Amino acid sequence: MKGLKKSESIFKNAEFIWVKGLEDTVNAYADFHETLVKKAGVEYSLFITADSDYALYINGVFREGGQYADYPDTYKVYDKVDITDFLTEGENQILITGYCQKEDSSTYREGVGGVMYAFTENDEVILTSGLHTKANKNPHYVSGPVALVSGQLSFSFEYSFIERPVSEKEPFISRSFDTLYERPTKKLLIKDRCAATPLVTGSFRDGVAEGNPGLRMQKAYLGFTSRLRLNECVSDGGIVLKKEENTDGIYVVYDMGREEAGLITLDLTLPCDGEFIVGWGEHLDDLRVSTDLFGRCFAARFDGKAGKNTFIHPFKRSGCRYVAIQIYAPEAKLDYVGITPTDYPTAADVTFRCADRMANEIYDISKRTLLMCMHEHYEDCPWREQALYTMDSRNQMLCGYYAFREFDMPKAAIRLMALSIRDDDLLELCSPARVCITIPCFSAIFAIQLWEYLLYSGDRDFAAEMLPTAERICMGFLNRGGETGLQKEFFYRKYWNFYEWQKLLEGYEKRPETEADQTYDLPLCAFVSMAYQSLAKIYAHLGDDTKAAEWTASAAKLNEAAHRTFYNEKDGYYLTYYLEKSGETHSYHLSQLANALAVTSGICPDGELDRVLENLANNTDLFPVTLSHSIFFYDALMKRPGDYTRFVFDHVSKSYGHMIKNGATTFWETLDGSRAFNYGGSLCHGWSAVPIYLYFRYAAGITPTSPGVFENNPLPEKLTGIYELTIE
């Protein structure tokens, strides 16, 4: 990872500045002003970095934003933006608004507020940030604590269109950097705002008159006036509405037709100053947009002004299908309420077509699910968290290698995860972030991801760079494994023994009260074994046969002990947990996940494979695997393609067809959809794009055999049910 020395770079004379008075303010917004004169035939660029985000406005128009998620002290990333086409010849007014969250969350590690920039003219620096820069506290956004979208995403926002006095503030140098790093992924595409169809309108009365705007929307009494039909209430492309007597205002619910991820965007006209609230969500199961979930606030508050109110929120994406607005005014003209999408420009867009219409639809929706969950980095979901997890991103990477031929994004994500390594040799739960808990088995998946990146990309140099982190994680597990190598669940509260969202596997119900209550966990043993094996393969392909043999032996030792400990030879299946306490031993819990992992990790010997697979496919006493870990279930069954290929592909059609039949435009977190987690289930989750992997890996037979080398060995069509397959 080669950095850029600040003292030898474009940023040589630039300073990282912030506004006095906002030093200790969370959720703070500050403005920095420049004037740039454009000359004909000259190219202009902006080099910029911020904590935690920035937005560039040129002559009052939002043009660019999106600071890469980085580590403020060890890996500070800058953007280069070509602004030539945004400028008009002559004088241009430049506004850079900096935003600082200044509070740890699942998407951000607390740093020090500030922006640093340099403008160039034909590669020569002409303007830089510094103590001379004109600056002020942003007069429109509320700086300071407001409602949280969620604990993972931190703050929502409040905004006023009403003009407030702007007093110039003294900038100060908030910190310094010795080294900066070029953005490792492409900038997001700021696309045209998406179509948003008004579904229903009416007047409302407050149920809760003040406070959390999400709760206010959720508790409002909505009075139905009409469904809006083509050309109804139309004025210049918008809609004109009036509130009914004895009500508090007007509401409209908009449908964008599918899941979108991007920036809240508004264009409305009010007859007088007045408050309004905008909320966003993925469904209408509550007969409204669900804006409040146990304190989460999927809404923002505005103070509107008489006349035109146009707005785009560039500092935090919203993931949703529906947007609602409640306006405290006697009437309003609404020209647009919706989302400006910000999509990642993938390396390719691979099409998959076959004779099965359901398979085609599953593929297309899986691909869109991936796209909605990759922005600055991979995200578990665009609605609730937008966080980078190892486990989730492993599925996203594998599917993305096929659907997008994308390698920049996984490489950058692996680096972010590696930089989060902790003193206990585990990774943070999310990267780059600082979270109070972590999931131990997710750290084991890091080595698996690194091996698969090497296998699909052929990038040996990066694998070698990341190898010390993978080995450090594996050594941590090896040191706690004892003589047998078996892995016990982690004890302290800072560890979450999560495997998947299934009974006794979610890490809540089965939490050890004392160290004597700790079980040996087959899923953890299997993940650790796969990590050891992945590390061995990396060493082998990098030419270190000694290390490869050592880690292969460690995996074999662990596998032998795990088979001996967890296998029920009488019935031909594995149990999930094993407890030694007070001289007694107990094995318990039946799950498809544990049995699938026993197969994919090699814990299950060849002689027992058929019995285990029979149970895996047909034993209804096993708790079913969920969408997140279904890839292990399918890979395990595909060890015997002649017996289980049709079962696997039928299982995919049934599970994913269920979501499609229930209106999915992206695939869900679990098959329970929005009802999961007390009606907090995500309807767009990156880990659920697994069918892409199955279609390419098995139906098309595109298989990596060594780093960067692939073979095409499609399975017979009569087994997969995928006929007339074409991939372009």
C-alpha positions in Angstrom: 0.0 0.0 0.0 1.9 3.0 -1.3 1.0 6.4 0.2 1.4 9.9 -1.0 3.7 12.1 1.1 1.8 15.3 1.8 5.0 17.4 1.7 5.7 16.2 -1.8 2.2 16.3 -3.2 -0.6 18.4 -4.5 -1.5 19.0 -0.9 1.9 20.4 0.0 0.5 23.9 0.9 -3.0 22.8 1.9 -4.2 22.5 5.5 -6.9 20.3 7.1 -9.2 23.0 8.5 -12.4 23.3 10.5 -14.5 26.1 12.0 -13.9 27.4 15.5 -16.9 26.7 17.7 -17.6 23.3 16.1 -14.5 21.5 17.5 -16.5 19.2 19.9 -19.9 19.2 18.1 -21.3 16.0 16.8 -23.2 16.0 13.5 -21.6 19.3 12.5 -21.7 21.2 9.2 -19.3 23.9 8.1 -18.9 25.9 4.8 -15.7 26.9 3.0 -15.8 29.4 0.1 -13.6 30.0 -2.9 -13.8 31.9 -6.1 -12.3 30.3 -9.2 -11.9 31.9 -12.6 -12.1 29.5 -15.5 -10.1 30.1 -18.6 -11.0 28.7 -22.0 -9.3 25.5 -23.0 -8.0 24.7 -19.5 -8.6 21.6 -17.3 -9.5 22.0 -13.7 -9.5 19.4 -10.9 -10.2 19.2 -7.2 -8.2 17.1 -4.8 -10.0 16.7 -1.5 -10.3 14.7 1.7 -12.6 15.2 4.7 -13.7 13.8 8.0 -16.3 12.6 7.7 -17.8 13.8 4.4 -17.9 16.7 2.0 -20.2 18.2 -0.7 -19.0 20.4 -3.6 -21.4 23.1 -4.9 -20.4 25.2 -7.9 -22.5 28.3 -8.6 -25.1 26.9 -6.2 -25.5 23.5 -7.8 -24.4 20.3 -6.0 -21.8 18.5 -8.2 -19.9 16.0 -6.1 -19.4 14.4 -2.7 -18.8 11.1 -1.0 -15.7 10.8 1.1 -14.3 7.3 1.0 -14.7 5.4 4.3 -11.2 5.4 5.8 -9.2 5.3 9.0 -8.5 8.9 10.2 -5.1 8.0 11.8 -3.7 5.3 9.6 -5.4 5.4 6.2 -6.6 8.8 5.1 -8.0 8.7 1.5 -8.4 11.6 -0.9 -10.5 12.1 -4.0 -9.5 13.6 -7.4 -12.5 15.2 -9.1 -12.5 16.6 -12.6 -14.6 19.8 -12.4 -13.8 21.3 -15.8 -17.3 20.7 -17.2 -19.0 22.0 -14.0 -17.4 25.4 -14.4 -18.6 28.3 -16.6 -16.0 30.6 -18.2 -15.2 33.5 -16.0 -15.8 33.7 -12.3 -17.3 30.7 -10.4 -18.5 30.6 -6.8 -17.3 27.4 -5.0 -18.8 26.1 -1.8 -17.4 23.1 0.0 -19.6 22.0 2.9 -17.8 19.7 5.3 -19.7 17.3 7.5 -18.3 15.6 10.7 -20.3 12.9 12.4 -17.7 12.7 15.3 -19.3 9.7 16.9 -18.4 6.0 16.3 -20.9 4.0 14.4 -20.9 0.9 12.2 -19.9 3.0 9.2 -17.5 5.5 10.7 -14.6 5.6 13.1 -14.5 8.9 15.1 -11.9 11.3 13.8 -11.4 15.1 13.9 -13.6 17.4 11.8 -12.1 19.0 8.8 -11.6 19.3 5.1 -8.4 19.7 3.1 -8.4 20.6 -0.6 -6.4 21.9 -3.6 -7.7 23.1 -6.9 -5.5 22.7 -10.0 -5.4 24.4 -13.3 -3.7 22.2 -15.9 -2.1 20.3 -13.0 -0.8 23.4 -11.3 -2.2 24.3 -7.9 -4.1 27.5 -7.8 -6.2 27.4 -4.6 -5.7 25.5 -1.3 -7.5 25.3 2.0 -5.8 27.1 4.9 -6.2 29.8 7.5 -7.0 32.3 4.8 -10.1 30.4 3.7 -13.4 32.1 4.1 -15.5 29.9 6.4 -18.7 29.7 8.4 -21.0 27.4 10.2 -23.5 26.1 7.7 -26.7 28.2 8.1 -29.1 25.6 6.9 -28.3 22.3 8.6 -28.7 21.8 12.3 -25.3 21.1 13.9 -25.4 19.0 17.0 -27.4 16.0 18.2 -30.5 15.0 16.2 -32.4 11.8 15.9 -30.5 8.7 14.9 -31.4 6.9 11.7 -30.0 3.8 13.5 -27.2 3.0 15.8 -25.3 1.7 12.8 -25.8 4.8 10.6 -25.9 7.4 13.4 -27.5 10.8 12.7 -30.4 11.7 10.5 -30.6 15.5 9.7 -32.6 18.6 10.1 -32.6 21.4 7.5 -34.0 24.9 7.2 -34.7 26.7 3.9 -35.4 29.9 5.8 -32.5 32.3 5.4 -30.4 32.9 8.5 -27.7 35.4 9.1 -24.3 34.0 8.1 -21.4 35.1 10.3 -17.9 34.4 9.1 -16.0 32.2 11.5 -12.3 31.8 11.9 -11.0 28.5 10.4 -8.3 26.6 12.3 -6.0 23.7 11.5 -7.7 20.8 13.2 -5.0 18.2 12.5 -2.1 17.3 10.1 -1.3 14.3 7.9 2.0 13.0 6.8 0.7 10.5 4.3 -2.5 10.3 2.2 -3.8 7.5 0.0 -5.5 7.7 -3.4 -9.1 6.5 -3.5 -9.0 2.7 -4.2 -12.4 2.4 -5.8 -14.2 4.4 -8.5 -16.3 7.4 -7.5 -20.1 6.7 -7.4 -22.2 7.8 -10.3 -24.6 10.6 -9.4 -27.4 9.7 -11.7 -30.6 11.5 -12.7 -33.2 11.4 -10.0 -35.4 8.3 -10.3 -39.0 8.2 -11.2 -41.3 8.6 -8.2 -45.0 8.0 -8.6 -47.4 9.5 -6.0 -49.5 6.7 -4.8 -51.9 8.2 -2.3 -52.6 11.6 -0.8 -54.7 13.0 2.0 -54.7 15.2 5.1 -53.3 14.2 8.5 -53.5 15.1 12.1 -50.7 14.8 14.5 -50.5 11.9 17.0 -47.2 13.1 18.4 -46.7 16.8 17.8 -43.0 17.2 18.4 -39.7 15.2 18.9 -38.3 12.4 16.7 -39.6 13.1 13.2 -39.8 9.4 12.4 -42.1 8.8 15.4 -44.2 11.8 14.4 -44.8 10.4 11.0 -45.5 6.9 12.3 -48.1 8.1 14.8 -49.9 10.6 12.5 -53.5 10.0 11.8 -53.7 9.7 8.0 -57.0 10.6 6.3 -57.4 9.1 2.9 -58.4 11.6 0.2 -57.7 9.9 -3.1 -55.4 7.7 -5.0 -53.6 9.9 -7.5 -54.3 8.9 -11.1 -52.7 10.0 -14.3 -53.1 13.7 -14.9 -55.0 14.3 -11.6 -54.0 17.4 -9.6 -51.3 18.0 -12.2 -49.6 21.4 -12.6 -46.4 21.6 -14.7 -45.6 18.0 -14.1 -46.2 18.2 -10.3 -49.2 17.9 -8.1 -51.2 20.6 -6.3 -52.8 19.6 -3.0 -54.9 21.4 -0.3 -55.4 20.2 3.2 -58.9 19.5 4.6 -60.4 21.5 7.4 -59.5 20.7 11.0 -56.4 18.9 10.0 -52.7 19.7 10.5 -51.5 19.3 6.9 -51.1 17.3 3.7 -49.3 14.0 3.1 -48.2 12.1 0.0 -46.7 8.7 -0.4 -44.4 8.1 -3.4 -43.4 4.8 -4.9 -40.1 4.6 -6.9 -41.1 1.2 -8.3 -38.1 -0.7 -6.9 -35.5 -0.5 -4.2 -33.2 2.5 -4.7 -30.1 3.8 -2.8 -29.1 7.4 -3.0 -29.7 11.0 -1.9 -33.0 12.4 -0.6 -34.1 14.9 -3.3 -37.0 17.5 -3.1 -38.6 20.1 -5.2 -41.8 21.7 -3.8 -43.4 25.1 -3.5 -45.2 26.4 -0.3 -47.5 29.4 0.0 -46.0 30.3 3.4 -43.2 29.3 5.8 -43.9 25.9 7.3 -42.5 22.7 8.7 -42.4 19.5 6.8 -41.1 16.0 7.4 -39.8 13.5 4.8 -39.6 9.7 5.6 -38.3 6.7 3.7 -38.8 3.0 3.9 -38.8 -0.3 2.0 -42.5 -1.4 2.3 -46.0 -0.3 3.2 -46.8 -3.1 5.5 -47.9 -0.6 8.1 -50.3 0.9 5.6 -47.8 3.8 5.6 -44.0 4.2 5.2 -42.5 2.7 8.3 -40.4 5.6 9.7 -40.0 4.6 13.4 -38.7 1.2 14.6 -37.9 1.1 18.3 -36.2 4.5 18.2 -34.7 4.2 14.7 -35.7 7.3 12.7 -36.0 6.9 9.0 -37.1 10.5 8.6 -35.7 14.1 8.5 -37.3 17.4 9.5 -37.3 20.6 7.4 -38.3 24.2 8.0 -39.7 25.2 4.6 -40.0 28.8 3.3 -42.6 30.5 1.3 -41.9 29.8 -2.4 -39.6 27.3 -4.0 -37.8 24.7 -1.8 -35.3 22.5 -3.7 -32.9 20.2 -1.9 -30.6 17.2 -2.2 -28.9 15.7 0.9 -25.4 14.7 -0.1 -24.0 13.4 3.2 -25.8 10.2 3.9 -27.5 7.8 1.5 -31.0 6.5 2.0 -32.0 3.0 0.9 -35.8 2.6 0.2 -38.6 2.1 -2.3 -41.1 4.5 -0.8 -40.8 8.2 0.3 -43.5 10.0 2.2 -43.9 13.7 3.0 -46.0 15.5 5.6 -46.4 19.2 5.1 -47.7 21.6 7.7 -49.2 24.1 5.3 -52.7 24.8 3.8 -51.6 23.8 0.4 -48.5 22.8 -1.6 -47.2 22.1 -5.1 -45.0 19.1 -5.2 -42.8 18.7 -8.3 -40.5 15.9 -7.0 -40.0 13.9 -3.8 -37.7 10.9 -4.1 -34.1 9.7 -4.6 -31.1 10.7 -6.7 -29.4 7.3 -7.2 -25.7 7.0 -6.5 -24.6 3.7 -8.1 -21.1 2.2 -8.2 -19.7 1.9 -11.8 -18.9 -1.8 -11.9 -16.2 -3.1 -14.2 -18.8 -5.0 -16.3 -22.4 -5.9 -16.4 -22.6 -9.6 -17.3 -25.9 -10.9 -18.7 -27.3 -14.4 -17.9 -30.1 -15.8 -20.0 -31.7 -19.2 -20.2 -35.0 -20.8 -21.1 -36.3 -20.6 -17.5 -38.0 -17.2 -17.0 -37.8 -17.6 -13.2 -34.0 -18.2 -13.2 -33.6 -15.1 -15.4 -35.6 -13.0 -13.0 -33.7 -14.5 -10.0 -30.4 -13.6 -11.6 -31.4 -10.0 -12.5 -32.8 -9.3 -9.0 -29.7 -10.9 -7.4 -27.5 -8.6 -9.5 -29.5 -5.5 -8.5 -29.3 -6.6 -4.9 -25.5 -6.6 -5.2 -25.5 -3.2 -6.8 -27.7 -1.6 -4.1 -25.2 -3.0 -1.5 -22.0 -1.6 -2.9 -21.1 2.0 -2.7 -17.9 3.3 -1.0 -17.5 -0.4 0.1 -19.8 -3.4 0.3 -22.8 -2.9 2.6 -25.0 -5.5 4.3 -28.1 -3.4 3.4 -28.7 0.1 2.1 -31.7 0.8 4.4 -30.7 0.2 8.0 -26.9 -0.2 8.3 -24.8 0.3 5.2 -22.0 -1.5 7.0 -19.1 -3.7 5.8 -19.0 -7.2 7.4 -16.6 -10.0 6.4 -19.3 -12.7 6.3 -21.8 -10.6 4.2 -19.1 -9.3 1.9 -17.7 -12.8 1.2 -21.0 -13.7 -0.6 -21.0 -10.3 -2.3 -17.4 -10.8 -3.6 -18.0 -14.3 -4.9 -21.1 -13.2 -6.8 -19.6 -10.0 -8.0 -16.6 -11.8 -9.5 -19.1 -13.4 -11.9 -21.8 -10.8 -12.3 -19.5 -7.7 -12.5 -16.0 -9.1 -13.0 -15.3 -6.7 -10.2 -11.9 -6.8 -8.4 -11.3 -3.2 -7.2 -14.2 -3.3 -4.7 -13.2 -6.6 -3.0 -9.6 -5.6 -2.9 -10.4 -2.3 -1.2 -12.8 -4.0 1.2 -10.3 -6.6 2.2 -7.8 -3.8 3.0 -10.4 -2.0 5.1 -11.1 -5.1 7.1 -7.4 -5.9 7.6 -6.8 -2.4 8.9 -9.3 -3.0 11.7 -7.3 -5.8 13.4 -7.6 -5.6 17.2 -5.3 -6.5 20.1 -7.2 -9.8 20.5 -6.2 -10.8 16.9 -9.8 -10.5 15.7 -11.3 -7.9 13.3 -13.7 -5.2 14.2 -17.3 -6.2 13.6 -17.5 -3.6 10.8 -14.9 -1.7 8.9 -13.9 1.0 9.1 -15.6 1.4 12.5 -15.3 1.0 16.2 -18.0 -1.2 17.6 -18.5 -2.5 21.1 -18.7 -6.2 20.1 -17.3 -8.4 17.4 -18.3 -11.8 15.9 -15.3 -14.2 16.2 -16.3 -16.5 13.3 -16.5 -13.5 10.9 -12.8 -12.9 11.5 -12.0 -16.5 10.4 -13.8 -15.7 7.1 -11.2 -13.1 6.3 -8.6 -15.7 5.3 -11.3 -17.4 3.1 -12.0 -14.1 1.4 -8.4 -13.5 0.8 -7.8 -16.9 -0.8 -10.9 -16.5 -3.0 -9.7 -13.0 -4.1 -6.4 -14.5 -5.1 -8.0 -17.4 -6.8 -10.4 -15.3 -8.9 -8.2 -12.3 -9.6 -4.7 -13.8 -9.8 -3.4 -10.8 -7.8 -0.5 -12.5 -5.9 1.1 -9.2 -4.8 -2.0 -8.1 -2.8 -2.4 -11.6 -1.3 1.1 -11.4 -0.1 0.5 -7.9 1.4 -2.6 -9.1 3.3 -1.1 -12.4 4.4 0.3 -11.3 7.7 -3.2 -10.2 8.9 -4.7 -13.5 7.8 -2.0 -15.4 9.6 -2.3 -13.3 12.7 -6.0 -14.1 12.9 -5.4 -17.8 12.3 -2.6 -17.9 14.9 -5.0 -16.3 17.4 -7.4 -19.2 16.9 -4.6 -21.8 16.9 -3.3 -20.5 20.2 -6.7 -20.8 21.9 -7.5 -24.2 20.4 -5.4 -26.2 22.8 -4.1 -29.7 22.1 -7.0 -30.8 19.9 -7.5 -27.5 18.1 -11.2 -27.5 19.0 -12.7 -24.0 19.3 -14.9 -23.0 22.3 -17.3 -20.1 22.0 -16.0 -16.8 23.2 -17.0 -15.8 26.7 -16.8 -12.1 27.4 -19.7 -9.8 26.5 -17.6 -8.0 23.9 -17.9 -11.2 21.8 -21.1 -12.2 20.0 -21.2 -15.9 19.2 -23.4 -15.4 16.1 -23.6 -17.9 13.3 -26.9 -17.2 11.5 -30.4 -16.0 12.3 -31.7 -19.3 13.5 -32.7 -20.7 16.8 -29.7 -21.1 19.1 -27.4 -20.0 16.3 -28.0 -16.3 16.7 -25.8 -15.9 19.8 -28.6 -14.6 22.1 -30.4 -17.5 23.6 -27.3 -19.6 24.2 -25.0 -17.1 26.0 -22.7 -18.7 28.6 -23.1 -17.4 32.1 -19.8 -18.7 33.3 -16.6 -19.9 31.6 -17.7 -23.4 32.7 -20.8 -23.1 30.5 -18.8 -22.5 27.3 -19.5 -25.0 24.6 -17.3 -26.3 21.8 -19.0 -25.0 18.6 -18.9 -26.9 15.4 -19.6 -23.9 13.2 -16.7 -22.0 14.7 -14.5 -25.1 14.3 -15.5 -25.4 10.7 -14.9 -21.7 9.9 -11.5 -21.8 11.6 -10.6 -25.0 9.7 -11.5 -23.3 6.4 -9.4 -20.3 7.4 -6.4 -22.6 8.0 -6.9 -24.3 4.7 -7.3 -21.0 2.9 -4.1 -19.8 4.5 -2.3 -23.0 3.4 -3.5 -22.5 -0.2 -2.2 -18.9 -0.3 1.2 -20.0 1.0 1.3 -22.8 -1.5 0.6 -20.5 -4.4 3.1 -17.9 -3.1 5.8 -20.6 -3.0 6.1 -21.3 0.8 5.5 -25.0 0.9 6.6 -25.3 4.5 4.0 -22.9 5.8 1.4 -24.4 3.5 2.1 -27.9 5.1 1.9 -26.5 8.6 -1.5 -24.9 8.2 -2.8 -27.9 6.3 -1.7 -30.1 9.2 -3.4 -27.7 11.7 -6.7 -27.9 9.7 -6.5 -31.7 9.5 -5.9 -32.0 13.2 -8.9 -29.7 14.0 -11.1 -31.6 11.5 -10.3 -35.0 13.0 -11.1 -33.8 16.5 -14.3 -32.0 15.4 -15.6 -35.2 13.6 -14.8 -37.2 16.7 -16.6 -34.7 19.0 -19.7 -33.7 17.1 -20.6 -36.7 14.9 -23.5 -38.9 15.8 -22.4 -42.0 14.0 -25.6 -43.9 14.8 -27.8 -41.4 12.9 -25.4 -40.0 10.4 -25.4 -36.3 11.3 -23.5 -33.7 13.2 -24.6 -31.9 16.3 -23.9 -28.2 16.7 -22.6 -27.9 20.3 -20.6 -30.0 22.7 -20.4 -29.2 26.5 -18.1 -30.5 29.1 -19.2 -29.7 32.6 -18.9 -31.3 36.0 -17.6 -34.5 34.5 -20.5 -34.8 32.1 -20.6 -34.2 28.4 -23.5 -33.2 26.2 -23.9 -32.8 22.5 -27.0 -31.0 21.2 -28.8 -28.9 18.6 -29.5 -30.0 15.1 -29.0 -27.6 12.2 -28.5 -27.7 8.5 -25.7 -25.1 8.9 -23.6 -27.3 11.2 -23.9 -30.3 8.8 -23.2 -28.2 5.7 -20.1 -26.6 7.3 -18.9 -30.1 8.4 -19.0 -31.0 4.7 -17.5 -27.9 3.2 -14.7 -27.7 5.8 -13.7 -31.3 5.3 -14.6 -32.3 8.9 -16.9 -34.9 7.4 -14.8 -37.8 6.0 -15.6 -39.2 2.6 -16.9 -42.4 4.1 -19.7 -40.6 5.9 -20.5 -38.0 3.2 -23.5 -39.7 1.7 -25.2 -40.3 5.1 -24.6 -36.6 6.1 -25.9 -35.3 2.8 -29.0 -37.4 3.0 -29.8 -35.9 6.4 -28.9 -32.4 5.2 -31.4 -32.6 2.3 -34.2 -34.6 3.9 -34.0 -34.6 7.7 -36.7 -32.1 8.8 -35.5 -32.2 12.4 -32.5 -30.0 11.3 -33.2 -26.3 11.7 -33.1 -24.9 8.1 -30.2 -22.8 6.9 -31.1 -19.2 6.3 -30.3 -17.1 3.2 -27.1 -15.7 4.6 -25.4 -19.1 4.9 -27.2 -21.0 2.2 -24.1 -20.9 0.1 -22.6 -23.5 2.4 -25.7 -25.6 2.2 -25.6 -25.6 -1.6 -21.9 -26.2 -1.9 -22.1 -29.1 0.5 -24.9 -30.8 -1.5 -23.0 -30.2 -4.7 -20.3 -32.5 -3.5 -22.6 -35.1 -5.0 -23.9 -33.3 -8.1 -25.5 -36.5 -9.6 -27.7 -36.8 -6.5 -28.5 -33.3 -5.5 -28.1 -30.8 -8.3 -31.8 -30.8 -9.2 -32.6 -30.5 -5.5 -30.3 -27.5 -5.1 -31.7 -25.6 -8.1 -35.3 -26.4 -7.2 -34.6 -25.2 -3.7 -33.3 -21.9 -5.1 -36.3 -21.5 -7.3 -38.7 -22.1 -4.4 -36.9 -19.8 -1.9 -36.2 -16.9 -4.3 -39.5 -17.4 -6.1 -41.3 -16.9 -2.8 -39.7 -13.4 -2.5 -40.5 -12.6 -6.2 -44.1 -13.6 -5.8 -44.3 -11.3 -2.8 -43.1 -8.3 -4.7 -39.3 -8.3 -4.2 -37.3 -6.0 -6.4 -34.2 -6.9 -4.4 -33.7 -10.0 -2.2 -34.3 -10.0 1.5 -32.3 -10.5 4.7 -34.4 -13.5 5.6 -37.4 -15.3 4.1 -39.5 -13.6 6.7 -39.0 -10.3 4.9 -40.0 -7.1 6.7 -41.6 -9.2 9.5 -38.2 -10.4 10.7 -36.6 -8.9 13.8 -39.8 -7.3 15.2 -40.7 -5.9 11.8 -37.2 -4.6 11.2 -36.1 -7.0 8.5 -34.2 -5.6 5.5 -35.7 -6.1 2.0 -32.3 -5.7 0.3 -29.4 -7.6 1.7 -26.2 -8.3 -0.2 -25.7 -11.8 1.3 -28.8 -13.0 -0.5 -27.4 -12.8 -4.1 -26.1 -16.4 -3.8 -28.0 -17.7 -6.9 -25.5 -15.8 -9.1 -22.7 -18.0 -7.8 -24.7 -21.2 -8.3 -25.7 -20.3 -11.8 -22.1 -19.5 -12.9 -20.2 -22.0 -10.8 -22.4 -25.1 -11.4 -24.8 -24.5 -14.3 -22.3 -22.7 -16.5 -19.4 -24.6 -14.9 -17.0 -21.5 -14.7 -14.5 -22.7 -12.1 -11.2 -21.2 -11.0 -8.6 -23.9 -10.9 -5.6 -21.8 -9.9 -5.1 -18.0 -9.4 -6.6 -16.3 -12.4 -7.1 -19.5 -14.4 -10.6 -20.8 -15.2 -12.2 -23.9 -16.7 -15.6 -24.3 -18.2 -17.3 -27.6 -17.1 -21.0 -27.0 -17.2 -23.2 -29.6 -15.5 -25.7 -31.4 -17.7 -28.8 -29.4 -18.3 -31.1 -32.2 -17.2 -29.5 -31.9 -13.7 -29.6 -28.1 -13.3 -32.8 -27.5 -15.2 -31.0 -24.5 -16.8 -31.5 -24.9 -20.6 -30.2 -22.8 -23.5 -27.8 -20.9 -21.2 -26.0 -17.9 -22.6 -23.6 -15.5 -20.8 -22.3 -12.3 -22.3 
